[in-house]
């Protein structure tokens, strides 16, 4: 009898073949089909994630990538539940639009008499372009003297898998890793002091990751696989006299699929190293996956539109896709829940895919490499102008 994993893979392959999209599917950056069994520490159901947001102590939460998708959904839930939320977006127009959407959601919850509503909620939008370190510094400077309880490093992008040349950040770094990792690395470090002074219990850093950081996961084993090698690309850029550029972390030729997966591996390595370095400051650091949310207008917005729609249909029929509602509930829970299953350094994965739950389990073997965690931190610090 076919296993669930094999049936899902067969379904995906069959649809791809019938639609002439097999090559595109093998390059998809986040095909989260069922993975091999993992050692699960604990499981959080969707009902648990959604409950208690309005009874948790009010926290001041900063969220990147808050104008759409998981970030907007999670922020809206937090505002409605009475928390004080700052939305970081690439432009003021996006930030203002997101703030209005959050307030509209909160007003609707109040009008409905929802138990998920609490009066204390507030929301404000601030500019932070993670692809420009100058913008990150300006944003952090405007926030670092304010009380912050939780920073959610949620923003992320994946480039078109057909791209042949790397797009760049303002500082010349490859855009995917530069945005998903280096921008967040700088922001988190600049706001560490504010988190350490959290007036409402221990500060928290929540990083949005993905199972595709693991080559053994059901999505990580499709197409290119994540591996940072000896970090030669970052090392060469960091050694350049006036600041250098890189195409790939490992120094190899540009591969947009691998760049995204590598950026998610960077997220997990950063989470682990921050958990160790910041433990003495009382800051809890965790990473989570909102699951595969293959919206043609969201995560897959940079892909071929026809492929994005096809892939979304495949994922839905295979039963492996998630929703912004689940991802938003997960982000909100990790941001404000009075207690989490792990003290710090947890990997909260949407596992098994499409089951609307978070399973706490170890990340990939490479993500657990303590030497690589320290090396990535040191190189990232140099590239972003921080002391290691």
Residue, then its C-alpha position, 0 to 999 in steps of 0.5 A: x500500500x502506498x504511504x501518505x508521502x508517496x501518494x502526495x508525491x505521486x499526486x504532485x508529480x502527476x499534476x505537474x506532468x499533466x500541466x507540463x510544469x514538472x520542471x517548474x515544480x522541481x525548482x519551487x522554493x517551498x514544496x512542503x510535501x510530507x517528510x520522514x518522521x521526526x522526533x517531536x518534543x510537543x505539539x500545539x494545535x490551532x485551537x491552542x494557538x488561537x486561544x488566550x491572546x486576549x487574556x495574555x499580559x499586554x505586550x508591545x510587539x514589533x512585526x516585520x513584513x506586516x503589510x500582507x500574509x502571515x505578518x498582517x494576519x498575526x498583527x491584526x489578531x494581536x491588535x484585536x486582542x489588546x496588544x500594542x503593535x508596531x508594523x514595519x513595512x518597506x514604505x510608509x504607504x504600506x505601513x499606513x495601509x496595514x495599520x488601517x487593515x489591523x484596526x478594521x479587523x479589531x473593530x469588526x471583532x469588537x462589533x461582533x462581541x468576540x471574546x478575542x477582543x480587548x480594548x487596549x489594542x493599538x497599532x502604528x506603521x513605521x518604514x523599514x526596508x530590510x533590503x537597505x541597512x541604512x533604512x534598518x538603522x533609521x528604523x531601529x534608532x526610532x524604536x530602540x528607546x521605546x519599550x519592546x516586548x517582542x520582535x517578530x522577524x517575519x518578512x521574507x521573499x523568494x525570487x523567481x526561480x527562472x532568474x539568471x542573475x542575482x538582484x541586489x540590496x542597497x549594499x550590493x548583497x544578493x537580495x534574498x539572503x540580504x533581506x531575509x537574513x542580514x536585514x533581520x540580523x541587523x535589526x534584531x541586534x540593534x533592538x536587543x537592548x530594548x528587548x532586554x529591558x522588556x517591561x512586561x516579562x522576558x523579551x522575545x525574538x520570533x523568527x519566521x523560518x521554513x522546513x526547506x532549510x532542511x534537505x531531508x524535509x519534504x520541501x527541502x529535498x525538491x530542486x536545489x538543497x540548502x547548504x552554506x558550505x564553508x560560507x565562502x561567499x560571505x567570507x569573501x564579501x566580508x574581507x573586501x576592503x570597502x565592503x563586498x558583494x556576494x551571489x551565494x553564501x557558499x560562493x557558488x553560482x547564483x541559484x534563486x531556489x537555493x538562495x531562498x533555502x539558504x536564507x531559511x537555513x541562515x534564519x535557523x542558525x541565527x536563531x540558535x546562536x542568538x538563543x545562546x548569546x542572549x540567554x543572559x539578557x533574559x531574551x527568549x529566541x525561537x523560530x517557527x514555520x507558518x507552513x506552505x502558503x502558496x498564494x499567487x499574490x503572496x509568497x509566490x508573487x515573484x514566480x510565473x503567474x501560471x505556475x503559481x496558480x497551478x502550484x497552489x492547486x496542486x498543494x491544496x489537492x495534496x493536502x499540504x498547504x496552510x493558510x495565512x490564518x494558521x500562520x498568523x495565529x502561530x506568530x501571535x501565539x509565539x509573540x505573547x503567550x505567557x509560557x512556551x513549551x521550550x525555554x528558548x531556541x525552539x523550532x516550531x514547525x508546521x508538521x506534518x504539512x497541512x495539519x494546522x499544528x506546530x510541532x516542536x522538533x530539532x531543525x536540520x543537522x546543519x542548523x545544529x552545527x555550533x561552529x557554523x552558527x558562530x561563523x555565520x554570526x561573525x560574518x553577518x556582524x562584519x557585513x552589517x557593520x556590527x562588532x562580532 
